[in-house]
């Protein structure tokens, strides 16, 4: 009686894959005989090759025979002859190896250490008939434009040779592939074969197999070559291919990056949920067999991101690697390394690469696993804080880009974001409390720095996005982050009151800008006028009397503390008054202030203080020195405020409202808010000021870049 088969043999026989495995092996041997005959004609060894082919036939017959007894051998590995010899129906408790050991691996081509664990699945054999392309390939290309227009567009731009495929030349390409890529077993002396050279013809052959059959075996060959490209110039690395042409190298990189997501999506599609998140592909035997290959490819992509110097190639690598995220979220190590690399690019690369890196980060945050989202939120915030340690006119746009993009990640899941936001806002409050208690120069530096300013501004942007009044009115649901508005406002106002001297006015203006942004979007009333009016009154006071100076205007957007030489100078006073007047007008024209039915009463203290400041400036004789322009700005704002107060009074005259009818009051205020920007005098004034400041900012940016040297108003 034949030798008893192991448990794995019984399982394999009961799965129904036996016939497919036998057919696949026979088909593989037919292809092998065909290749051997081609080599024999080319090398002049036609007499030896038929003998080998005949031997292959005999081996095939032996495999198909069911009456042949198995040869005794090791328990660890059983050949197909042993398996077909019978005995697998008998009970046995012997130990077994993995299923891949039965299928064989005749197609290995010098894989590296990452690929040695991956065995070709026998069920993939029907997808890999690379010799029968021709018309089927052309038909597949014609359907590609409808199935995947984005991928077809890429082929049109980069792979015209593949789209213009000639059937007559297919055989020549195959023979060239066979000649230039010998297998490991071709060396009759058992010595290591010379590393084959990758050519465009071999790449084109793989591309055709991927397009026509969505071949997993061709994908495996492509990714093995991709690994060789990623570790090409490193010592101690065993690579399967050598690349001696830069165009072939670029072609290989782009092919692997572009084709791999398409093939994986075809065989194991991921699921997109209605809330914008995604679910990883369902675990199947095919995906399980591919998992190690996918992780190896992903690690090679991360490795090559540190080597690429071409910005277009780097952007492509980041964008295409993001499409593989659903297949690697189960590996925490891969997610951690990839997130770290994307955060590095997001904080230091060019703008187009920054955006691509952020989209990859956002893709990670869209996973259903909350632990990944926690890592993304924490890493994003800490990277932003580190990048904002020093701010200049050149780095400010990049920091603003990071703040705006990071706020989108924190808006994906308000429940998870609340925990992080609460902890980090509390951290700001602790720094402020320590500074107020100790009252030393070093303690003040914990608050009066760029990182603190950018953190306040960042959380203002996050809360403004998450608690936007228009969005809440549409959805009818209040954001979970709304309770954090009050503590953030308290921390911000406390930071303004920490050091009230004139050198700290730029810091105060930064905080007020952040609070204004929060007020405009959330329609939350924040008392900002008590912190702007002292700035105006102290600057216009006769005792200040600014002295003339030849210093250039101080850019208050990139300063948090005025230099000593600017104090009590005319140029500094004019800049402070202009900025304070604009911010005060913005606050008065905002929805919670101007859109309130009590606007005429709200502005009474503001009007009184501005009138006193103007009167003091005129009686003190300061107008003759420098403040004529400053007084004119304040006076123009005062006139617009009084006109707007009369405008609101006129509109509420014909309406009967009472404190008991709060619903009617709210409805009336909504109509008032809709007409503030277009009809009210203060709204029109603010709109003109915004356009003027925007035009001036563009001129300054052009001058900074050397495009225009003369600035005109």
PyMOL commands that set and color helices and strands:
alter all, ss='L'
color gray80, all
select helices_A, chain A and resi 7-14+18-43+46-64+80-84+100-103+122-127+134-147+149-158+160-163+167-180+184-186+200-213+216-230+246-267+285-305+311-327+332-348+351-365+370-387+396-410+414-438+441-445+450-466+469-475+484-498+502-522+529-540+556-558+564-566+570-588+591-594+599-602+604-619+622-624+628-653+662-679+681-704
alter helices_A, ss='H'
color red, helices_A
select strands_A, chain A and resi 196-197+241-242+271-272+278-279
alter strands_A, ss='S'
color yellow, strands_A
deselect
rebuild
show_as cartoon
